[in-house]
């Protein structure tokens, strides 16, 4: 399968030209991100949680405290919505109406399941750590029995969702191009600064290359499509 089938809740009605159901686009945006927002209803109340995540193939993994009653509601088949967004630039138009942002986003829907298989649980946690900092897992102590008991891993299959991308300059009404004010894009790239040693770091331990040369991976869709948000 190279793309997701649109559903009533993923079919884009505004800015359809910016939408994509291609898995390459969806995976690329997810892989470039660091945090997602997970929304769901628990005990009749809406919740939204920012959290780390990791992907293995067509499955997305998140983790949380096993005692978290809100997260446990997701194990009972409650519907969930998960989103990842990158802001790539502030788009300043000649009119207030056409100000916008350049962005890449993914929204996924579906029931989540608690991972109870020991092998998949460890693979999901490994995916989350490696998504955050590739190469880190092999350097650190793995979870012990007490930590395993206290940690819940949840899985979401990537089978309902879409990506949406805006890029390029502002798109003004034709008569506004003669207005005498600056218009354009303020890029908002993410830059990672030099790592800072833990004050209690043992003497002689050097910064590993995967930390010193840290970058985010992931393919960015190359389309250009301006206009209002």
C-alpha positions in Angstrom: 0.0 0.0 0.0 1.5 3.3 -1.1 -1.2 5.6 0.2 -4.1 5.7 2.7 -7.7 5.7 1.5 -9.6 8.9 2.3 -12.3 8.6 4.9 -15.1 11.0 5.8 -13.0 12.5 8.6 -9.7 12.6 6.6 -11.1 14.0 3.3 -9.8 17.5 3.0 -12.4 20.1 2.2 -10.3 23.3 2.4 -6.9 23.6 0.7 -7.3 20.2 -1.0 -4.3 20.9 -3.2 -2.1 20.9 -0.1 -3.3 17.5 1.1 -1.6 14.1 0.6 -2.5 10.5 1.5 0.8 9.2 0.3 2.5 7.1 3.0 5.9 8.5 1.9 4.7 12.0 2.8 3.1 10.9 6.0 6.1 8.9 7.2 8.5 11.7 6.2 6.7 14.3 8.3 6.4 11.9 11.2 10.0 10.9 11.0 11.2 14.5 11.0 9.2 15.4 14.2 10.0 15.1 17.9 6.7 15.4 19.7 3.1 14.6 18.8 -0.2 15.7 20.4 -2.5 12.8 21.3 -6.2 13.7 21.8 -9.0 11.5 23.2 -12.0 11.4 25.5 -11.8 9.9 28.9 -14.6 9.8 31.5 -16.6 12.2 29.4 -13.8 14.8 29.4 -11.5 15.8 26.5 -7.7 15.3 26.9 -4.8 16.3 24.8 -1.3 15.1 25.7 2.0 16.2 24.1 4.4 13.2 24.1 7.3 11.5 22.4 6.7 8.8 19.8 8.4 6.4 17.5 7.5 4.5 14.3 8.1 1.0 13.2 6.7 0.5 9.7 3.0 1.4 9.7 2.7 1.4 13.5 3.3 4.5 15.8 4.2 4.0 19.4 3.8 6.2 22.4 4.4 5.6 26.1 3.2 6.8 29.4 2.7 5.9 33.1 0.8 2.6 33.6 -1.1 4.3 36.4 -2.4 7.1 34.1 -6.2 6.6 34.2 -6.7 8.9 31.2 -4.3 6.9 29.0 -5.7 3.7 30.2 -9.1 4.7 28.7 -7.4 4.4 25.3 -6.9 0.7 25.9 -10.6 0.2 26.0 -11.1 1.2 22.4 -11.8 4.9 22.9 -11.2 6.8 19.6 -8.0 8.8 19.4 -6.5 11.5 17.2 -2.8 12.1 16.9 -1.1 15.1 15.2 2.4 16.2 14.3 3.1 19.7 13.0 6.3 21.5 11.8 6.2 25.3 11.4 8.6 26.1 8.6 8.0 29.9 8.1 5.8 32.9 8.9 4.1 34.1 5.7 3.6 37.9 5.7 1.2 39.0 3.0 0.1 42.5 1.9 -3.3 42.0 3.5 -4.1 40.8 7.0 -6.4 38.2 5.5 -3.7 36.3 3.6 -1.1 36.1 6.4 -0.3 32.4 7.0 2.4 29.9 7.9 4.4 27.4 5.9 3.9 24.1 7.6 4.0 20.3 7.3 1.4 18.4 9.3 0.0 14.9 9.8 -3.3 13.9 11.5 -4.0 10.3 12.3 -7.1 8.6 13.6 -7.9 5.3 15.1 -8.2 3.2 18.2 -5.1 2.6 20.2 -4.1 -0.7 21.8 -1.9 -1.4 24.8 1.2 -3.4 23.9 1.2 -6.5 26.1 3.6 -8.6 24.2 7.1 -8.3 25.9 9.0 -8.3 22.6 6.8 -5.7 20.9 6.8 -3.6 24.2 10.6 -3.4 24.1 10.6 -2.8 20.4 8.1 0.1 20.8 10.2 1.7 23.6 13.3 1.2 21.5 11.6 3.0 18.6 10.7 6.0 20.8 14.2 6.4 22.1 15.8 5.9 18.7 13.4 8.3 17.1 14.4 11.0 19.6 18.2 10.4 19.3 19.3 7.7 16.8 22.1 5.6 18.3 21.2 6.3 21.9 19.6 3.0 22.9 22.9 1.0 22.7 24.6 3.4 25.1 22.1 3.4 28.0 20.8 1.0 30.5 17.6 -0.7 29.4 14.4 -0.8 31.5 14.5 -2.9 34.6 11.6 -5.0 35.9 10.2 -2.1 38.1 10.4 0.4 35.2 8.7 -2.1 32.8 5.8 -2.5 35.3 5.4 1.3 35.6 5.5 2.0 31.8 2.7 1.5 29.4 3.3 1.4 25.6 0.5 2.1 23.2 0.3 1.5 19.5 -1.6 3.3 16.7 -1.8 1.7 13.3 -1.2 4.3 10.5 -4.2 3.3 8.4 -6.4 6.4 8.6 -5.1 9.9 8.2 -3.6 12.5 5.9 -0.8 15.0 5.5 -1.1 18.7 4.7 1.7 21.0 3.6 1.9 24.7 2.8 5.1 26.2 1.3 6.2 29.1 -0.8 5.5 32.9 -0.7 2.3 34.7 0.2 -0.5 34.7 -2.3 -2.3 38.1 -2.3 -5.3 39.4 -4.2 -4.0 40.7 -7.5 -5.0 44.4 -6.7 -2.9 44.2 -3.4 0.4 43.6 -5.1 0.9 47.3 -5.6 0.5 48.0 -1.9 3.7 49.6 -0.5 4.6 47.2 2.3 7.1 44.4 2.6 5.8 40.9 2.0 7.5 37.5 2.1 8.5 34.7 4.4 10.3 34.6 7.7 11.9 31.1 7.8 11.7 29.3 11.1 14.3 26.5 10.9 15.2 24.4 13.9 18.8 24.6 15.0 20.3 22.3 17.6 23.0 24.0 19.8 26.2 22.4 21.2 25.4 19.7 23.8 25.9 20.6 27.5 27.5 18.1 29.8 25.6 16.9 32.8 27.3 18.5 35.9 27.7 15.0 37.4 29.2 13.4 34.2 32.0 11.1 35.1 35.5 12.5 34.1 36.8 11.4 30.7 33.5 10.7 29.0 33.4 12.4 25.6 30.3 13.5 23.7 29.3 10.7 21.3 29.3 11.5 17.6 25.5 11.0 17.4 25.0 13.8 19.9 27.7 16.1 18.6 26.4 15.8 15.1 22.7 15.6 15.9 20.3 16.3 13.1 16.7 15.4 12.4 16.0 12.9 9.7 12.9 12.5 7.5 11.9 13.4 4.0 10.0 16.7 3.4 7.3 16.8 0.7 8.6 19.1 -2.1 5.3 20.7 -3.2 4.8 24.4 -3.2 1.3 25.7 -2.6 0.6 29.1 -1.2 -2.5 30.8 -0.2 -4.3 31.4 3.1 -4.1 28.9 5.9 
